[in-house]
Amino acid sequence: MKQYRWFLMIAVLCYITIFSPVSAQPPSIITITAPEYLSDIFEDMIIPAFEAENPDIQVEFVLTEHHYGSALIDIENGRYFDDVAAYASSADVLYVADYNLSSYATYGGFFLDLSPLVNADSSLMPEDFYPGAWQAFQWDGGIWALPYRINVEVLVYNQDMFDAAGVPYPDESWRLADFIQAAEAFHIYNSDGEVEFSPLFTLNPLLLIYAEVGEDAIDTSVIPSVPDYSNPRLIAALEMWNQYWRAYDFAEFRSYSLDQTPMSISYPYQLLNQANSDTNTNWRVALLPGGIAGLRAEGFAISRGTAYPEAAYRLASFLTRNQDLLRYSIIPGSRSARRSLAYESTENFFSGDMAFEPEVQAVLDQALENAVPPSQLRFMDVVYSLNSGGADVLMMLDEYKQRVIAALEEAEAQQGRQLIVQMPEIRTTLSPGQVILKFGMNNGFMDEQDNWRDVVDEFVMTHPNIVDIDFDDSIYSGGGSIAEQLDCYYESRALVGLAVPPSGILALNPLMDADPDFSPEHFLPGVLEQVQFDGMNYAYPLTVQPVMMWINEAKFEEAGLPIPDVDWTVNDFTNTLITLGNLRSDPEQPVVYDEAYGVNSLLMLFAAYGGVPIDYQTDPPTYNLTTPQNLEAMRQVINYIREQNLITYNGLLEFQNSTVSYFPPHERYIVIDVLSNFSPYLGNRNPEMRLRPVPFPTGDLIPVSYLVGSAMISNESLNIEGCYEWIKTMARHPERFAGMPVDTRQLDNPALEATQGADMVTFYRQLVNVWNQPNVIVLPGPNGFVPSSTLGAWLEPYFFYAALDHVILDGTDLETEMAQAEENIAAYRDCIRGIDELSAGELEALSQADEQSMIDYLRQYVDCAVNILPDLREQFSFFYQ
């Protein structure tokens, strides 16, 4: 997901944080509630793992006695909203499921709409979720929970019973009438001639009616949405359903064993491990009419009463990718809501290994892609009002709609209700001379490691004046500068050197010169220069997160190709692309998946083929988009994307589409990714895939790009020496970072190999040799801040991005588009000369005094760009709201 409003604000704030003080907020303590059977796994495994990734956030698991039931009935009974309010007040992060999170509760204002947080989170990638899972908790324009676990509902039938009854096997071509006819063949009658069992008792009527009609019964033209029962197909289906219940006398439902049930709509847990089962039942599965399936979803919502929405969101997002939580399901065979985790271990803590036969799994894979989100079945529960038979369908539909509207009116009356989640407070008493070191950070820490707590404890033992280290990850937030709130901080950033000396940051040269352990020769080549201005070191580089390629060894062996190594050339890469492209069975399957996103990967490929369209060594950068050499390099790469579909392209502007067709990770040949704590390939997380890391191929140039994770010290800190010692301690723990240590001596640290694997450490050693070559070209990291002392420079690349999008996605002429992009950049520079440029300090002061004034000021630059290229107006629509 590319949320450019968020990227815009980050770009501006990067300018501020590089060239002026950085800001911070106090640490957060949040609570989470979930079913009691999950309490141990949360306390023993999940919370420690989350706090290792987010050392500034403390999480407390709480059990609550507050629950809420069936929405419409309980609303009419007068207790629903009190129960919901009690539950939403019990914790910041709340376990929910599709059956209990209702539009009545969300319209009543009890849960936080996550849309702004999701839109600002470029790492979440909605496309990684199965469609039905992602939409499970979305309605009325809001995202009300993040799904983490799902079960699909398919048609499960006993083939032997169908054979004995002479009934054809069900499949996706069946209609509602076929199900009713089959049900009649399996009726069981009591001595009074009443039907005491019908297969329709075990068939989800909401899904049957939805499958028959082919669409939902929701009027989305209004918020909140209301029922729309005007579809003639819906009325006809309900009439047929009603006629069945009127045709027979039904006794009180009698339970029958699973082996006595001919068919059901459910998760096919009875087929788990069927090859090793003692049962003789011949179970089969099929999709529902129209090739659809049902879906049950579990997720995590956030209380509207939370005081820490961003911290709560980070926990909810973390839970969607936590493997330990997935294993603790009381429903056998549950799956992750994320595609990228769907092929992970099927082991269940309660039930052991949950494996399906390949033919069953194939049906379930199709069901996962075609499942109807439960949000689309809202208001279909009117069908339960017809199960007793005898009612007039049209009258029943109208009555039910009025009940829904009345309940929504009651929900609206709840919107002003006070909702507060009580939070514990941190209280620390200091003795004279003792301090708490205030340390800020952004992402970059390993998410699979223990908290930094043990490292901090060891550190304070040898530094008695430092009682503790107070972690804070809110360094991009308002409310004061780093000089006021932080002593020192760490962050990962995409840089190509410093264009001006950073304001408020201490030059570390005196500390480094006095440090016998510090020597530039131990640092990765070229990295120390990234944090220097005029020979002064304004940061202590700790880690780099390179943009790299992952080779799927199994796919290469299957194709009979040699596994690329660290020294592979651009000719090797070209031959690999063409060979794999010719061997692939599906022409829609790319050979190279670019998961780094942004323009960065393209620039690296251009450089590998000898082209450098943007020269970042000048200030501002120079755009050489029309030289023959650069055009030829771009043409080669674009041909592999546009003409041959060998490399994915995600579109660089927000309103553009992409060329990406989804194929599961284990089917991909080559993946481009940024080494980070979000990378699914780091630290042997997918050992069964046998992935080998390699750098980009090389030609006349060796393209290199990385995020630099560095620590900086405020020039107003009263704990300068303590900060420097803490930074050195961090440098000795490369296992706590998602990246390659800058200090090459740490490559011998056994903890690094233990966390990231021997292959990664070997790869790091190879990179050291590669980066020492004279023809290395360092490019900005993914979505990198444009290194320039000119504020308006951050907008210039968008003319280049627009040109690439037009060429690749619209098929326009490369030379024409690049020439126009150069003209547009020149015109933009002429336009912004008329703007009175603020310094970084002045811009920060403006943002803290009045955010709208800062937006109005920056709009002058955006207006220049949009007036030259109107296509960019949609890109920066935030400024025109």
Residue pairs with C-beta under 8 A, 6 or more apart in sequence:
1 118
1 119
1 121
1 122
1 124
1 125
1 126
1 127
2 122
2 597
2 650
2 651
2 654
3 119
3 120
3 121
3 122
3 654
4 653
4 654
4 875
4 876
5 119
5 120
5 877
5 878
6 119
6 120
6 121
6 122
7 122
7 783
8 876
8 878
10 476
10 783
11 785
11 786
11 794
12 794
12 843
12 854
12 858
13 476
14 493
14 785
15 785
15 791
15 794
15 840
15 843
16 22
16 840
16 843
16 844
16 847
17 475
17 476
17 491
18 493
18 495
18 498
18 502
18 785
18 840
19 500
19 501
19 502
19 503
19 839
19 840
19 841
20 481
20 502
20 503
20 504
20 840
20 841
20 843
20 844
21 481
21 482
21 483
21 484
21 503
21 504
21 505
21 714
21 844
22 440
22 475
22 476
22 481
22 482
22 486
22 489
22 504
23 474
23 475
23 476
23 477
23 478
23 479
23 480
23 481
23 482
23 485
23 848
24 438
24 440
24 472
24 474
24 475
24 477
24 479
24 480
24 482
24 485
24 486
24 489
25 472
25 474
25 477
25 479
25 485
26 472
27 56
27 57
27 58
27 426
27 470
27 471
27 472
28 56
28 57
28 58
28 308
28 311
29 57
29 58
29 59
29 60
29 308
29 423
29 424
29 425
29 426
30 57
30 58
30 59
30 60
30 92
30 93
30 306
30 308
30 311
30 312
30 315
30 423
31 59
31 60
31 61
31 62
31 90
31 91
31 92
31 93
31 421
31 423
32 42
32 59
32 60
32 61
32 62
32 91
32 92
32 93
32 94
32 95
32 300
32 315
33 61
33 62
33 63
33 64
33 87
33 90
33 91
33 93
33 94
33 95
34 42
34 61
34 95
35 95
36 63
37 328
37 330
38 95
38 325
38 328
39 61
39 63
41 324
41 325
41 328
41 349
42 61
43 61
45 324
46 319
46 322
46 324
46 325
47 59
47 61
48 450
48 451
49 318
49 322
49 324
49 447
49 448
50 57
50 59
50 315
50 318
50 322
51 57
51 58
51 59
51 451
51 453
52 445
52 446
52 447
52 448
52 449
52 450
52 451
52 452
52 736
53 318
53 445
53 446
53 447
53 449
53 677
54 311
54 314
54 315
54 318
54 445
54 473
55 441
55 445
55 451
55 452
55 453
55 471
55 473
56 441
56 470
56 471
56 472
56 473
56 474
57 311
57 314
57 315
57 473
59 315
60 424
62 90
62 91
64 86
64 87
64 90
64 91
66 83
66 86
66 87
66 89
66 90
67 83
67 87
68 74
68 80
68 83
68 84
68 87
68 100
68 105
69 80
69 83
69 100
71 80
71 102
71 104
71 105
71 407
72 104
72 403
72 404
72 407
74 80
74 83
75 81
75 104
75 407
75 410
75 411
76 403
76 407
80 104
81 108
81 110
81 410
81 411
81 414
81 417
84 105
84 108
84 110
85 110
85 414
85 417
85 419
87 94
88 94
88 105
88 110
88 111
88 303
88 304
88 305
88 419
89 303
89 305
89 419
89 420
89 421
89 422
90 303
90 421
91 303
91 421
92 302
92 303
92 306
92 307
92 308
92 311
92 312
92 315
92 421
92 423
93 300
93 301
93 302
93 303
93 312
93 315
93 316
93 319
94 111
94 300
94 301
94 302
94 303
95 298
95 299
95 300
96 137
96 144
96 145
96 298
96 299
96 300
96 301
97 296
97 297
97 298
97 299
98 136
98 137
98 295
98 296
98 297
98 298
98 374
98 375
99 296
99 374
101 111
101 137
101 144
101 145
101 299
101 301
103 139
103 140
103 224
103 225
103 378
103 408
104 407
104 408
104 410
104 411
105 111
105 411
106 113
106 139
106 140
106 142
106 144
107 140
107 224
107 408
107 411
107 412
107 415
108 411
108 412
108 414
108 415
108 417
109 304
109 414
109 415
109 416
109 417
109 419
110 303
110 304
110 414
110 417
110 419
111 144
111 145
111 301
111 302
111 303
111 304
112 301
112 302
112 303
112 304
112 306
112 309
112 312
113 142
113 143
113 144
114 142
114 143
114 144
114 145
114 146
114 301
114 302
114 313
114 316
115 141
115 142
115 143
117 309
117 310
117 313
118 124
118 126
118 143
118 146
121 313
121 317
122 597
122 783
123 678
124 317
126 134
127 660
127 662
128 338
128 339
128 340
129 147
129 320
129 337
129 338
129 339
130 150
130 295
130 337
130 338
130 339
130 342
130 368
130 369
130 371
131 369
131 371
131 373
132 150
132 295
132 297
132 368
132 370
132 371
132 372
132 373
133 147
133 150
133 295
133 297
133 337
133 338
133 371
133 373
134 147
134 337
134 373
135 373
135 375
135 376
136 145
136 147
136 150
136 295
136 297
136 299
136 337
136 373
136 374
136 375
137 143
137 144
137 145
137 146
137 147
137 297
137 299
137 301
137 375
138 144
138 373
138 375
139 225
139 375
139 378
140 223
140 224
140 225
141 223
144 301
145 299
145 300
145 301
145 316
146 299
146 300
146 316
146 317
146 319
146 320
147 297
147 298
147 299
147 320
147 337
148 298
148 299
148 300
148 319
148 320
148 322
148 325
148 326
148 336
148 337
149 297
149 298
149 299
149 325
149 326
149 329
149 334
149 335
149 336
149 337
150 295
150 296
150 297
150 298
150 334
150 335
150 336
150 337
150 368
150 371
151 267
151 295
151 296
151 331
151 333
151 334
151 335
152 267
152 293
152 294
152 295
152 296
152 335
152 364
152 367
152 368
152 371
153 204
153 207
153 265
153 266
153 267
153 293
153 294
153 295
153 296
153 371
154 265
154 266
154 267
154 268
154 285
154 286
154 287
154 288
154 293
154 294
154 363
154 364
154 367
155 170
155 263
155 264
155 265
155 285
155 286
155 287
155 288
156 263
156 264
156 265
156 266
156 268
156 270
156 271
156 283
156 284
156 285
157 169
157 170
157 262
157 263
157 264
157 283
157 284
157 285
157 286
158 259
158 261
158 262
158 263
158 281
158 282
158 283
158 284
159 169
159 282
159 283
159 284
160 281
160 282
161 186
161 262
162 168
162 169
162 262
162 263
165 185
165 186
165 262
166 185
167 182
167 185
167 186
169 284
169 286
170 178
170 179
170 182
170 263
170 286
171 286
171 287
172 286
172 287
172 288
172 289
172 290
172 291
172 292
173 289
174 289
175 212
175 289
176 208
176 209
176 211
176 212
176 237
176 240
176 241
176 289
177 240
179 199
179 200
179 203
179 208
180 200
180 240
180 244
182 199
182 262
182 263
183 198
183 199
183 200
183 203
183 244
186 197
186 198
186 199
186 262
186 263
187 195
187 197
187 198
187 248
188 195
188 196
188 197
188 198
188 254
188 256
189 195
189 196
190 196
190 251
190 254
192 251
193 249
194 248
194 249
194 250
194 251
195 248
195 249
195 250
195 251
196 250
196 251
196 252
196 253
196 254
197 253
197 254
197 256
198 250
199 261
199 262
199 263
199 264
200 244
201 253
202 261
202 263
202 264
202 265
202 266
203 263
203 264
203 265
204 265
204 294
205 241
205 383
205 384
205 387
206 377
206 380
206 381
206 383
207 265
207 288
207 292
207 294
207 372
207 377
208 241
208 265
208 288
208 289
209 234
209 237
209 238
209 241
209 380
209 383
210 216
210 292
210 372
210 376
210 377
210 380
211 288
211 289
211 290
211 292
212 233
212 237
212 289
213 231
213 233
213 234
213 237
214 233
214 290
215 231
216 376
216 377
216 378
216 379
216 380
217 227
217 228
217 229
217 231
217 234
217 379
217 380
217 382
218 225
218 226
218 227
218 228
218 376
218 378
218 379
219 225
219 226
219 227
219 228
224 408
224 411
225 378
226 379
226 401
226 404
226 405
226 408
227 379
227 382
227 397
227 400
227 401
227 404
228 379
229 235
229 379
229 382
229 397
229 398
229 400
229 401
235 393
235 394
235 397
238 382
238 383
238 386
238 393
238 397
239 393
241 383
241 386
242 386
242 389
242 391
242 393
244 389
245 386
245 387
245 388
245 389
245 390
246 389
246 390
258 270
258 281
259 279
259 281
265 288
265 294
267 296
267 331
267 332
267 333
268 283
268 285
268 333
268 356
268 360
268 364
269 331
269 332
269 333
270 281
270 283
271 283
271 285
271 356
271 357
271 360
272 332
272 333
272 351
272 354
272 355
272 356
273 353
273 354
273 355
274 283
274 356
274 357
274 360
275 357
285 360
285 363
285 364
286 363
287 293
287 363
287 366
287 367
287 370
288 294
291 366
291 370
292 370
292 371
292 372
293 366
293 367
293 368
293 370
293 371
293 372
294 371
294 372
294 374
295 371
295 372
295 373
295 374
296 374
297 337
297 373
297 374
299 316
299 320
299 337
300 315
300 316
300 319
300 320
301 316
302 309
302 312
302 313
302 316
303 312
303 419
303 421
304 419
305 419
305 420
305 421
306 312
306 421
307 421
307 423
308 423
310 474
318 447
319 325
320 336
320 337
320 338
321 336
321 338
321 341
323 341
323 344
323 345
326 334
326 335
326 336
326 341
326 344
327 345
327 347
327 348
327 349
328 349
328 350
329 348
329 349
329 350
330 350
332 348
332 350
332 351
332 354
333 346
333 348
333 354
333 356
334 348
335 342
335 368
336 342
336 344
339 662
339 664
340 665
340 680
341 680
342 368
342 664
343 664
343 665
343 666
344 686
346 353
346 354
346 355
347 353
347 354
348 354
356 364
379 400
379 401
379 404
382 396
382 397
382 400
385 391
385 396
385 400
386 393
386 396
428 436
428 467
428 468
430 436
430 467
433 465
434 464
434 465
434 466
434 467
435 465
435 466
435 467
435 718
435 719
435 722
436 466
436 467
436 468
436 469
436 470
437 466
437 468
437 469
437 470
437 487
437 488
437 719
437 722
437 723
437 726
438 470
438 472
438 485
438 486
438 487
438 488
439 469
439 470
439 471
439 472
439 486
439 487
439 488
439 489
439 490
439 723
439 726
440 471
440 472
440 473
440 474
440 475
440 482
440 486
440 488
440 489
440 490
440 491
441 471
441 472
441 473
441 475
441 489
441 490
441 491
442 473
442 475
442 476
442 490
442 491
442 492
443 473
443 492
443 676
443 677
443 678
444 490
444 491
444 492
444 543
444 545
444 676
444 677
444 707
444 709
444 737
444 738
444 739
445 452
445 677
445 736
445 737
445 738
446 677
446 683
446 735
446 736
446 737
446 738
446 755
447 677
447 678
447 738
448 683
448 685
448 755
449 735
449 736
449 755
452 469
452 471
452 736
455 729
455 730
455 733
455 736
456 468
456 469
458 729
459 466
459 469
459 725
459 726
459 729
460 466
460 467
460 468
460 469
463 722
463 725
465 722
466 719
466 722
466 726
469 726
472 485
472 486
475 482
475 486
475 489
475 491
478 847
478 848
478 851
479 485
479 848
480 848
481 504
481 844
482 489
482 504
482 505
482 714
483 504
483 714
483 715
483 716
483 717
484 716
486 714
486 717
487 713
487 714
487 717
487 718
487 719
487 720
487 722
487 723
488 711
488 712
488 713
488 714
488 717
488 719
488 723
488 726
488 727
489 711
489 712
490 542
490 709
490 710
490 711
490 712
490 730
491 709
491 710
491 712
492 543
492 545
492 676
492 707
492 708
492 709
492 739
493 707
493 708
493 710
493 781
493 785
494 600
494 705
494 707
494 708
494 780
494 781
494 782
494 783
494 784
494 785
495 530
495 531
495 708
495 780
495 781
495 784
495 785
495 787
496 530
496 616
496 617
496 778
496 779
496 780
496 784
496 787
497 529
497 530
497 532
497 533
497 787
498 530
498 531
498 532
498 533
498 538
498 787
499 533
499 619
499 787
499 788
499 789
500 533
500 789
500 840
501 533
501 534
501 536
501 538
502 533
502 538
502 712
503 840
503 841
504 714
504 715
504 716
505 538
505 539
505 712
505 713
505 714
505 715
506 538
506 712
506 713
506 714
506 715
506 717
506 720
507 536
507 537
507 538
508 537
508 538
508 539
508 540
508 713
508 724
509 536
509 537
511 720
511 721
511 724
512 518
512 537
512 540
515 724
515 728
517 728
520 528
522 743
522 744
522 745
523 541
523 742
523 743
523 744
524 541
524 544
524 740
524 742
524 744
524 767
524 768
524 771
525 768
525 771
525 772
525 776
526 704
526 771
526 776
526 778
527 541
527 544
527 708
527 742
528 537
528 541
528 742
530 541
530 708
530 778
531 537
531 538
531 539
531 540
531 541
531 708
531 710
532 538
538 712
539 708
539 710
539 711
539 712
540 710
540 711
540 712
540 724
540 727
540 728
540 731
541 708
541 709
541 710
541 742
542 709
542 710
542 711
542 727
542 730
542 731
542 737
542 741
542 742
542 743
543 708
543 709
543 734
543 737
543 738
543 739
543 740
543 741
543 742
544 706
544 707
544 708
544 709
544 739
544 740
544 742
545 674
545 675
545 676
545 706
545 707
545 709
545 738
545 739
545 740
545 781
546 674
546 675
546 695
546 704
546 705
546 706
546 739
546 740
546 767
547 596
547 600
547 601
547 604
547 672
547 673
547 674
547 675
547 696
547 705
547 706
547 781
547 782
548 672
548 673
548 674
548 675
548 693
548 694
548 695
548 696
548 763
549 564
549 592
549 670
549 671
549 672
549 673
549 693
549 694
549 695
549 696
550 670
550 671
550 672
550 673
550 681
550 691
550 692
550 693
550 694
551 563
551 564
551 669
551 670
551 691
551 692
551 693
551 694
552 666
552 668
552 669
552 670
552 671
552 689
552 690
552 691
553 563
553 690
553 691
553 692
554 666
554 689
554 690
555 667
555 668
555 669
556 562
556 563
556 564
556 669
557 563
559 579
559 580
559 583
559 669
561 576
561 579
561 580
563 692
564 572
564 573
564 576
564 692
564 694
564 697
565 694
566 694
566 695
566 763
566 766
566 767
566 769
566 770
567 698
567 770
568 694
568 697
568 698
569 697
569 698
569 699
570 608
570 609
570 697
570 698
570 699
571 699
572 697
573 608
573 697
576 591
576 670
577 591
577 592
577 640
577 644
577 646
577 647
578 646
580 591
580 646
580 669
581 591
581 644
581 645
581 646
584 591
587 645
588 645
588 661
589 661
589 663
589 667
590 645
590 646
590 647
590 648
590 659
590 660
590 661
590 663
591 646
591 647
591 669
591 670
592 646
592 647
592 648
592 669
592 670
592 671
592 672
593 648
593 660
593 663
593 668
593 670
593 671
593 672
594 601
594 647
594 648
594 649
594 650
594 672
595 671
595 672
595 673
596 672
596 673
596 674
596 782
597 650
597 782
597 783
598 652
598 782
598 783
598 784
599 652
599 797
599 800
599 801
599 804
600 705
600 779
600 780
600 781
600 782
600 783
600 784
601 672
601 782
602 637
602 804
603 613
603 614
603 703
603 705
603 779
604 696
604 703
604 705
604 779
605 637
605 647
605 696
605 703
606 612
606 613
606 630
606 633
606 634
606 637
607 633
607 701
607 703
607 777
607 779
608 696
608 697
608 698
608 699
608 701
608 703
609 632
609 633
609 636
609 637
609 699
610 629
610 632
610 633
610 699
610 700
610 701
611 629
611 630
611 631
611 632
611 633
611 634
612 624
612 630
612 701
612 777
613 623
613 624
613 625
613 630
613 634
613 800
613 818
614 621
614 622
614 623
614 624
614 797
614 800
615 621
615 622
615 623
615 624
616 779
616 780
616 787
619 787
619 788
619 789
619 790
620 786
620 788
620 789
620 790
620 793
620 796
621 786
621 787
621 788
621 793
621 796
623 796
623 800
623 821
623 822
623 825
624 630
625 631
625 800
625 803
625 818
625 819
625 821
625 822
626 815
626 818
626 819
626 822
631 814
631 815
631 818
634 814
634 818
635 814
637 647
638 804
638 807
638 808
638 814
640 646
640 647
641 647
641 648
641 649
641 659
641 808
642 649
642 659
642 807
642 808
642 811
645 659
648 658
648 659
648 660
649 658
649 659
649 660
649 808
649 809
650 658
650 659
650 660
651 657
651 658
651 805
651 809
652 801
652 802
652 804
652 805
653 798
653 801
653 802
653 805
653 871
653 872
653 874
653 875
654 874
654 875
655 874
655 875
656 805
656 809
657 809
659 808
659 809
665 671
665 680
665 686
665 689
666 688
666 689
671 681
671 691
673 679
673 681
674 707
674 781
674 782
675 682
675 738
675 739
675 740
676 682
676 707
676 738
676 739
677 738
678 738
679 685
679 738
680 686
681 689
681 691
681 693
682 738
682 756
682 760
683 755
683 756
683 757
683 760
684 756
684 757
692 759
693 759
693 760
693 763
694 763
695 702
695 704
695 766
695 767
695 770
696 702
696 703
696 704
698 770
698 775
700 775
701 775
701 776
701 777
702 770
702 771
702 773
702 775
702 776
702 777
703 777
703 779
704 770
704 771
704 776
704 777
704 778
704 779
705 778
705 779
705 780
705 781
705 782
706 781
707 739
707 781
707 782
708 781
709 737
709 739
711 723
711 727
711 730
713 720
713 723
713 724
713 727
717 723
730 736
731 741
731 742
731 743
731 746
732 746
732 749
733 751
734 740
734 741
734 743
734 746
734 749
734 751
734 752
735 749
735 751
735 752
735 754
735 755
735 756
740 764
740 767
741 747
741 749
741 752
741 764
744 768
746 752
747 761
747 764
747 765
747 768
752 761
753 760
753 761
770 776
780 786
780 787
785 794
786 793
786 794
786 796
786 797
788 794
790 837
791 837
791 838
791 843
791 861
792 828
792 829
792 832
792 835
792 837
792 861
792 864
795 828
795 861
795 862
795 864
795 865
796 825
796 828
796 829
798 865
798 869
798 872
798 875
799 821
799 824
799 825
799 828
799 865
799 868
799 869
800 821
800 825
802 821
802 869
802 871
802 872
803 817
803 818
803 820
803 821
804 817
806 812
806 817
807 813
807 814
807 817
824 868
824 869
827 868
828 864
828 865
828 868
831 864
831 867
831 868
832 860
832 861
832 864
835 860
835 861
835 864
838 846
838 857
843 854
843 857
846 853
846 854
846 857
847 854
855 879
858 879
859 879
862 872
862 876
862 879
865 872
865 876
866 872
866 873
866 876
873 880
